[in-house]
Amino acid sequence: MPTYEFSCKACGHRFEMFTSISAKEKGLDLSCSQCGGREIKQAVTGFMFYSPGAHAASEHNHSTSSSCSCSGCHGKSCQSCH
């Protein structure tokens, strides 16, 4: 189950919630634990996916190209694929 990060629009308090994807898709009834605010926004956070052997395949693909195909890359400056 993933951990989601949220922030309160009223006071800016950030908090995490460990819940299933299906429960989140159904809608979560959230309130801020600091001020009781009900205007909660999901924060944009990164995630990591690990697959054995993926790094070696990625290095091979990037060694023959001057740029990368991931959305966060600008040439060879991407930390996630280099």
Secondary structure, DSSP 8 states (H G I E B T S, - for coil): --EEEEEETTT--EEEEE--HHHHHH------TTT----EEE---------TTHHHHHHHHHHT-SS--STT-STT--TTT-
